[in-house]
Amino acid sequence: MSQLFLAGEMAADFIEALLCYYFINLFVPQKIKGRIRFVILSVILLITMQAADHFQIFPLISTLWFVFYICMTSVLVFQVDTFYSISLVSFYILCAYIIDFFCLSVMGVLGKNQQFAQMVISQLSLWRCAYLAVNKILLILFYLLAKKALKKELFYNASMIFTVSFLGLCGVGFLSWLTIQETSVHALFSWSMCIVLLFVFYFTLLFYTNYRKEKEISSILQLKDQMVRREYELVLGQQRQQQEMSHDLKNHMLVLSTLMEEERYEEVKSYISRLGEPLSRLSGEIWTGNATLDILLSHFKNQGEQMEIPFTIQADAVDLSGMEDQDLCCLFANLLDNALEAAQKMPQQKRWIQIKLRKINEMIFIVISNSMSGRPVKQGDTLGSSKKETGMHGLGIRSAARSAKKYGGALEYEYGDGVFTVTVTFLEGLQPPCNP
């Protein structure tokens, strides 16, 4: 019978050590796929702890050895720093202690034995085997619950986990001493509250993480709005310069006429040359007949040429005069900024951007396509990428979609064969603006 008890003890220690490695694996950035090393390390730890029991080494020394061994091997296996490893192991031990004594309290209260905890800890018995079985089942359930909970991204750091673990172990140590003295309903209530506090800690982390994400998204949206405002101010500046040049044109014509009458041809050529420089900077191609949109398209086309990105524009005489200039800039600047950013990351020979503006009866279609490396993935309401970029791409699309929706339009995007395409559709033409 003693051999059976010993086998049960060894199985319990092995499961506890193995689950510790699995638990740490939930928190590290690079997950370990080959789990056989966890089994080997757990077996080595089990052998050393059995040797310690054989030589009757003080139990506290065995516990400290458990912590030291797991921490050091975790540093080597998971490639994390020592303090982070200590924090995770400490938190695991805290959770394991809470589950241990919660289980003892439940069994003691159900068995109406106030000395149950002391009896189970000090004696090899069937009660101890039953306790170990129930305890490890609860520990496995705890791991599975933690695995599911940590699928959601949580913000935490080593200092936070270590502080919670240290304070928790101090309280748990005192509470465990009271439970050993008397396993009562009060002890069960106390351990139940400890479990509740673990859930409170998790939901606090979840709430704080969501708060940080919203704050980060808000900051990025503000940055995108600033970029759009700069584009809008650029358009306004170019429009003002064009108006000034048009206003001064009659004066220039008067000067040229006078020079021609006086047959001062060299001065005429020089004057025209000087006059042509500012005109060449301001004269953009006419794509749609909408001055704001044409200046915006010319601006991004020039940017694309500077980045050595072929820029093709195919446009009908699309009437977007019903859209406010700021919304027009928000729609096109966000989409074209994204297109330039994505195309720039491609090899030079594979860079390209294509813009199509089509009008069929009352319907207006805006299609912007660009070459892109890596498949984008949807992350909630935003669009990310397989390379885990900052999320600016998705937030730009969100802002553009909001501008389109304001005028009764819809924005859709698709990806295939290295091409990312955004389509903005106004099926009934531009509608009067409304808050989307």
C-alpha positions as CSV (number, residue, x, y, z in Angstrom):
1,M,0.0,0.0,0.0
2,S,2.9,2.4,0.8
3,Q,4.2,1.9,-2.8
4,L,0.8,3.0,-4.1
5,F,0.8,6.1,-1.9
6,L,4.3,6.9,-3.1
7,A,3.3,6.5,-6.7
8,G,0.4,8.9,-6.1
9,E,2.7,11.4,-4.5
10,M,5.1,11.2,-7.4
11,A,2.3,11.6,-10.0
12,A,1.0,14.7,-8.2
13,D,4.5,16.3,-8.0
14,F,5.1,15.5,-11.7
15,I,1.7,17.1,-12.8
16,E,2.4,20.2,-10.6
17,A,5.8,20.7,-12.2
18,L,4.6,20.0,-15.7
19,L,1.7,22.4,-15.4
20,C,4.1,25.1,-14.2
21,Y,6.0,24.9,-17.5
22,Y,2.8,24.9,-19.4
23,F,1.5,27.9,-17.4
24,I,4.7,29.9,-18.1
25,N,4.4,29.1,-21.8
26,L,1.1,31.0,-21.8
27,F,2.9,34.2,-20.9
28,V,6.1,34.2,-23.0
29,P,6.1,36.0,-26.4
30,Q,7.5,33.0,-28.3
31,K,5.5,29.9,-27.5
32,I,7.4,26.6,-27.3
33,K,5.8,24.0,-29.6
34,G,7.8,20.9,-28.7
35,R,6.5,20.0,-25.2
36,I,8.7,17.0,-24.7
37,R,11.3,19.1,-23.0
38,F,8.7,20.1,-20.4
39,V,8.3,16.4,-19.6
40,I,12.0,15.8,-19.4
41,L,12.6,18.7,-17.1
42,S,9.7,17.7,-14.9
43,V,11.0,14.2,-14.6
44,I,14.5,15.5,-13.6
45,L,12.8,17.8,-11.0
46,L,10.8,14.9,-9.7
47,I,13.9,12.7,-9.2
48,T,15.7,15.5,-7.3
49,M,12.7,16.1,-5.0
50,Q,12.3,12.4,-4.3
51,A,16.0,12.3,-3.4
52,A,15.4,15.2,-1.0
53,D,12.6,13.3,0.6
54,H,14.7,10.2,0.9
55,F,17.4,12.1,2.8
56,Q,14.7,13.8,4.9
57,I,15.6,17.3,3.9
58,F,13.4,20.0,5.4
59,P,10.2,20.5,3.3
60,L,10.9,24.3,3.0
61,I,14.2,23.5,1.3
62,S,12.4,21.3,-1.2
63,T,9.9,24.0,-2.0
64,L,12.7,26.6,-2.5
65,W,14.5,24.1,-4.8
66,F,11.3,23.6,-6.8
67,V,11.1,27.4,-7.3
68,F,14.8,27.8,-8.1
69,Y,14.8,24.8,-10.6
70,I,11.7,26.0,-12.4
71,C,13.0,29.6,-12.6
72,M,16.4,28.7,-13.9
73,T,15.2,26.2,-16.5
74,S,12.5,28.6,-17.6
75,V,15.2,31.2,-18.3
76,L,17.0,28.8,-20.5
77,V,14.0,27.3,-22.3
78,F,11.9,30.3,-22.8
79,Q,14.7,32.9,-23.2
80,V,13.2,35.3,-20.7
81,D,15.0,37.3,-18.0
82,T,15.3,35.9,-14.5
83,F,13.0,38.4,-12.8
84,Y,10.2,37.7,-15.3
85,S,10.7,34.0,-14.7
86,I,10.6,34.4,-10.9
87,S,7.4,36.5,-11.2
88,L,5.6,33.9,-13.3
89,V,6.7,31.0,-11.0
90,S,5.7,32.9,-7.9
91,F,2.2,33.6,-9.4
92,Y,1.8,30.0,-10.3
93,I,2.7,28.9,-6.8
94,L,0.3,31.4,-5.3
95,C,-2.5,30.0,-7.5
96,A,-1.5,26.4,-6.7
97,Y,-1.6,27.2,-2.9
98,I,-5.0,28.7,-3.2
99,I,-6.3,25.7,-5.0
100,D,-4.6,23.3,-2.6
101,F,-6.2,24.8,0.5
102,F,-9.5,25.5,-1.1
103,C,-9.7,21.8,-1.9
104,L,-8.6,20.9,1.7
105,S,-11.3,23.3,3.1
106,V,-14.1,21.9,1.0
107,M,-13.2,18.3,1.9
108,G,-12.8,19.2,5.5
109,V,-16.2,21.0,5.7
110,L,-18.0,18.2,3.8
111,G,-16.3,15.6,6.0
112,K,-17.1,17.6,9.2
113,N,-13.5,17.2,10.3
114,Q,-11.8,20.4,11.6
115,Q,-8.5,18.6,11.7
116,F,-8.8,17.4,8.1
117,A,-6.0,19.6,6.7
118,Q,-3.5,18.6,9.4
119,M,-4.4,14.9,9.0
120,V,-4.0,15.0,5.2
121,I,-0.7,16.8,5.3
122,S,0.9,14.6,8.0
123,Q,-0.4,11.1,7.1
124,L,-0.3,8.8,4.0
125,S,-3.9,7.7,3.7
126,L,-6.7,7.2,1.3
127,W,-8.0,10.6,2.2
128,R,-4.6,12.1,1.1
129,C,-4.8,10.2,-2.2
130,A,-8.4,11.5,-2.7
131,Y,-7.2,15.0,-1.9
132,L,-4.3,14.8,-4.3
133,A,-6.6,13.5,-7.1
134,V,-9.2,16.3,-6.6
135,N,-6.5,18.9,-6.2
136,K,-4.6,18.1,-9.4
137,I,-7.9,17.9,-11.3
138,L,-8.7,21.4,-10.1
139,L,-5.1,22.6,-11.0
140,I,-5.6,21.2,-14.5
141,L,-8.9,23.0,-14.8
142,F,-7.2,26.2,-13.6
143,Y,-4.6,25.8,-16.4
144,L,-7.2,25.3,-19.0
145,L,-9.2,28.3,-17.8
146,A,-6.0,30.4,-17.8
147,K,-5.2,29.2,-21.3
148,K,-8.6,30.3,-22.5
149,A,-8.5,33.6,-20.6
150,L,-5.0,34.5,-22.0
151,K,-6.2,34.2,-25.6
152,K,-7.2,37.8,-25.1
153,E,-4.3,40.1,-25.1
154,L,-3.6,41.5,-21.6
155,F,-1.3,44.3,-20.5
156,Y,1.0,43.3,-17.6
157,N,4.6,43.4,-16.6
158,A,6.9,41.4,-14.4
159,S,6.8,44.0,-11.5
160,M,3.0,43.9,-11.4
161,I,2.9,40.1,-11.3
162,F,5.7,39.8,-8.8
163,T,4.0,42.4,-6.5
164,V,0.7,40.6,-6.6
165,S,2.4,37.2,-6.0
166,F,4.5,38.5,-3.1
167,L,1.6,40.1,-1.3
168,G,-0.6,37.1,-2.1
169,L,1.9,34.6,-0.8
170,C,2.2,36.5,2.5
171,G,-1.5,36.5,3.0
172,V,-1.9,32.9,1.8
173,G,0.9,31.7,4.1
174,F,-0.9,33.1,7.2
175,L,-4.3,31.8,6.0
176,S,-2.9,28.3,5.3
177,W,-1.5,28.2,8.9
178,L,-5.0,29.0,10.2
179,T,-6.5,26.4,8.0
180,I,-4.1,23.7,9.3
181,Q,-5.1,24.6,12.8
182,E,-8.8,24.4,12.1
183,T,-10.5,23.4,8.9
184,S,-13.8,25.3,9.2
185,V,-16.5,27.1,7.2
186,H,-14.6,30.3,7.9
187,A,-11.5,28.9,6.3
188,L,-13.5,27.7,3.3
189,F,-15.0,31.2,3.0
190,S,-11.6,32.8,3.1
191,W,-10.2,30.5,0.4
192,S,-13.3,31.1,-1.7
193,M,-12.6,34.9,-1.4
194,C,-9.0,34.2,-2.6
195,I,-10.3,32.6,-5.7
196,V,-12.7,35.6,-6.2
197,L,-9.7,37.9,-5.9
198,L,-7.9,36.0,-8.6
199,F,-10.8,36.6,-10.9
200,V,-10.9,40.3,-9.9
201,F,-7.2,40.5,-10.8
202,Y,-7.9,39.0,-14.2
203,F,-10.8,41.3,-15.0
204,T,-8.8,44.3,-13.7
205,L,-6.1,43.5,-16.2
206,L,-8.7,43.0,-18.9
207,F,-10.3,46.4,-18.2
208,Y,-6.9,48.1,-18.0
209,T,-5.8,46.5,-21.3
210,N,-9.0,47.7,-23.0
211,Y,-8.5,51.2,-21.6
212,R,-4.9,51.3,-23.0
213,K,-6.0,50.0,-26.4
214,E,-8.7,52.7,-26.6
215,K,-6.3,55.3,-25.6
216,E,-3.8,54.1,-28.2
217,I,-6.4,54.0,-30.9
218,S,-7.5,57.5,-30.0
219,S,-3.9,58.8,-30.2
220,I,-3.5,57.2,-33.6
221,L,-6.7,58.6,-34.9
222,Q,-5.6,62.1,-33.8
223,L,-2.4,61.6,-35.7
224,K,-4.3,60.6,-38.8
225,D,-6.6,63.6,-38.5
226,Q,-3.5,65.8,-38.2
227,M,-2.1,64.3,-41.4
228,V,-5.4,64.9,-43.2
229,R,-5.5,68.5,-42.0
230,R,-2.0,69.0,-43.3
231,E,-3.1,67.6,-46.7
232,Y,-6.2,69.9,-46.6
233,E,-4.1,73.0,-45.8
234,L,-1.8,72.0,-48.7
235,V,-4.8,71.9,-51.1
236,L,-6.0,75.3,-49.8
237,G,-2.6,76.8,-50.2
238,Q,-2.3,75.7,-53.8
239,Q,-5.8,76.9,-54.5
240,R,-4.9,80.3,-53.1
241,Q,-1.7,80.5,-55.2
242,Q,-3.7,79.6,-58.3
243,Q,-6.2,82.3,-57.6
244,E,-3.4,84.8,-57.0
245,M,-1.7,83.8,-60.3
246,S,-5.0,84.1,-62.2
247,H,-5.5,87.5,-60.6
248,D,-2.0,88.6,-61.7
249,L,-2.3,87.2,-65.1
250,K,-3.8,90.3,-66.7
251,N,-0.9,92.3,-65.4
252,H,1.6,89.8,-66.8
253,M,-0.2,90.0,-70.1
254,L,0.1,93.8,-70.1
255,V,3.8,93.6,-69.5
256,L,4.3,91.1,-72.2
257,S,2.3,93.1,-74.6
258,T,4.3,96.2,-73.9
259,L,7.6,94.3,-74.4
260,M,6.4,92.8,-77.7
261,E,5.4,96.3,-79.0
262,E,8.8,97.5,-78.2
263,E,10.3,94.4,-79.9
264,R,12.3,93.5,-76.8
265,Y,12.1,89.8,-77.6
266,E,14.9,88.6,-75.4
267,E,13.3,90.2,-72.4
268,V,10.0,88.6,-73.5
269,K,11.6,85.1,-73.5
270,S,13.2,85.8,-70.1
271,Y,9.9,87.0,-68.6
272,I,8.0,84.0,-69.9
273,S,10.7,81.7,-68.5
274,R,10.5,83.3,-65.1
275,L,6.7,83.3,-65.2
276,G,6.6,79.6,-66.2
277,E,8.4,78.3,-63.1
278,P,5.6,79.1,-60.6
279,L,3.0,78.1,-63.1
280,S,4.6,74.7,-63.6
281,R,4.6,74.1,-59.9
282,L,0.9,75.0,-59.6
283,S,-0.4,73.6,-62.8
284,G,-1.8,70.1,-62.0
285,E,-3.5,67.8,-64.5
286,I,-7.2,68.0,-64.6
287,W,-8.6,64.6,-63.8
288,T,-12.2,65.1,-62.6
289,G,-12.9,68.8,-62.9
290,N,-13.1,69.1,-59.1
291,A,-10.3,71.5,-58.2
292,T,-9.7,70.2,-54.7
293,L,-9.7,66.6,-55.8
294,D,-7.5,67.3,-58.8
295,I,-4.9,69.0,-56.7
296,L,-5.0,66.2,-54.2
297,L,-4.5,63.6,-56.9
298,S,-1.7,65.5,-58.4
299,H,0.0,65.9,-55.0
300,F,-0.1,62.1,-54.3
301,K,0.9,61.3,-57.9
302,N,4.0,63.5,-57.4
303,Q,4.7,61.8,-54.1
304,G,4.5,58.4,-55.8
305,E,6.9,59.5,-58.5
306,Q,9.4,60.6,-55.8
307,M,9.1,57.2,-54.3
308,E,9.5,55.5,-57.7
309,I,5.9,54.1,-57.6
310,P,4.1,54.1,-60.9
311,F,0.8,56.0,-60.4
312,T,-2.1,55.5,-62.8
313,I,-5.2,57.6,-62.7
314,Q,-8.3,56.8,-64.8
315,A,-11.1,59.3,-64.0
316,D,-14.4,60.3,-65.4
317,A,-15.8,63.8,-64.8
318,V,-17.1,62.7,-61.4
319,D,-19.1,65.4,-59.5
320,L,-18.0,65.3,-55.9
321,S,-18.9,69.0,-55.3
322,G,-21.5,68.0,-52.7
323,M,-18.7,66.7,-50.4
324,E,-17.0,69.2,-48.1
325,D,-13.3,69.7,-48.9
326,Q,-12.3,68.4,-45.5
327,D,-14.3,65.2,-46.0
328,L,-12.9,64.8,-49.5
329,C,-9.4,65.1,-48.2
330,C,-10.1,62.7,-45.4
331,L,-11.4,60.1,-47.8
332,F,-8.7,60.3,-50.4
333,A,-5.7,61.2,-48.2
334,N,-6.3,58.3,-45.9
335,L,-6.6,55.7,-48.7
336,L,-3.8,57.1,-50.7
337,D,-1.5,57.4,-47.7
338,N,-2.1,53.7,-47.0
339,A,-1.5,52.8,-50.7
340,L,1.8,54.7,-50.8
341,E,2.9,53.1,-47.5
342,A,2.1,49.6,-48.6
343,A,3.5,49.9,-52.2
344,Q,6.7,51.5,-50.9
345,K,7.5,48.2,-49.0
346,M,7.4,46.2,-52.2
347,P,10.5,45.6,-54.4
348,Q,10.9,48.5,-56.8
349,Q,9.8,46.6,-59.9
350,K,6.6,45.5,-58.2
351,R,5.5,48.9,-56.9
352,W,2.3,50.4,-58.4
353,I,-0.9,52.3,-57.5
354,Q,-4.0,52.6,-59.6
355,I,-6.9,54.9,-59.1
356,K,-10.2,54.6,-61.0
357,L,-13.1,57.1,-60.6
358,R,-16.2,56.0,-62.6
359,K,-19.7,57.5,-63.0
360,I,-22.5,55.3,-64.3
361,N,-25.8,57.2,-64.3
362,E,-26.1,58.4,-60.7
363,M,-23.7,55.8,-59.3
364,I,-20.2,56.8,-58.4
365,F,-17.4,54.3,-58.0
366,I,-13.9,55.0,-56.5
367,V,-11.5,52.1,-56.8
368,I,-7.9,52.4,-55.4
369,S,-5.6,49.4,-55.9
370,N,-2.0,48.9,-54.9
371,S,0.7,46.2,-54.6
372,M,1.2,44.9,-51.1
373,S,3.3,42.3,-49.4
374,G,1.7,40.2,-46.7
375,R,-1.9,39.3,-46.2
376,P,-3.9,41.8,-44.1
377,V,-6.0,40.4,-41.3
378,K,-9.0,41.8,-39.6
379,Q,-8.5,42.7,-35.9
380,G,-11.8,43.7,-34.5
381,D,-13.0,46.9,-36.2
382,T,-9.6,47.7,-37.6
383,L,-7.4,46.1,-40.3
384,G,-3.9,44.9,-39.3
385,S,-1.4,42.8,-41.2
386,S,0.3,39.4,-40.9
387,K,3.4,41.3,-39.9
388,K,1.8,42.8,-36.8
389,E,2.2,46.4,-37.7
390,T,1.0,49.3,-35.7
391,G,-2.6,49.4,-36.9
392,M,-2.3,52.8,-38.8
393,H,-3.5,51.1,-42.0
394,G,-6.7,49.9,-40.4
395,L,-7.5,53.2,-38.7
396,G,-7.0,55.1,-42.0
397,I,-9.6,52.9,-43.6
398,R,-11.9,53.4,-40.7
399,S,-11.6,57.2,-41.1
400,A,-12.2,57.0,-44.9
401,A,-15.2,54.7,-44.3
402,R,-16.7,57.2,-41.9
403,S,-16.3,60.0,-44.5
404,A,-17.9,57.9,-47.2
405,K,-20.8,56.8,-45.0
406,K,-21.5,60.5,-44.1
407,Y,-22.6,61.0,-47.8
408,G,-24.5,57.7,-48.2
409,G,-21.5,55.7,-49.5
410,A,-20.0,52.3,-48.5
411,L,-16.4,51.3,-48.4
412,E,-15.2,47.7,-49.0
413,Y,-11.7,46.2,-49.3
414,E,-10.3,43.0,-50.5
415,Y,-6.9,41.3,-50.9
416,G,-5.7,38.7,-53.4
417,D,-2.5,37.8,-55.3
418,G,-0.5,40.6,-53.7
419,V,-3.1,43.3,-54.6
420,F,-5.0,45.3,-52.0
421,T,-8.1,47.0,-53.4
422,V,-10.5,49.5,-51.7
423,T,-13.8,50.3,-53.4
424,V,-16.0,53.2,-52.3
425,T,-19.5,53.1,-53.8
426,F,-22.2,55.8,-53.9
427,L,-25.0,53.8,-55.5
428,E,-27.4,56.8,-55.5
429,G,-24.8,59.5,-56.0
430,L,-23.7,61.8,-53.2
431,Q,-26.4,62.2,-50.5
432,P,-26.7,65.2,-48.2
433,P,-24.2,64.9,-45.4
434,C,-25.3,63.2,-42.2
435,N,-23.4,62.1,-39.1
436,P,-22.4,58.4,-39.6
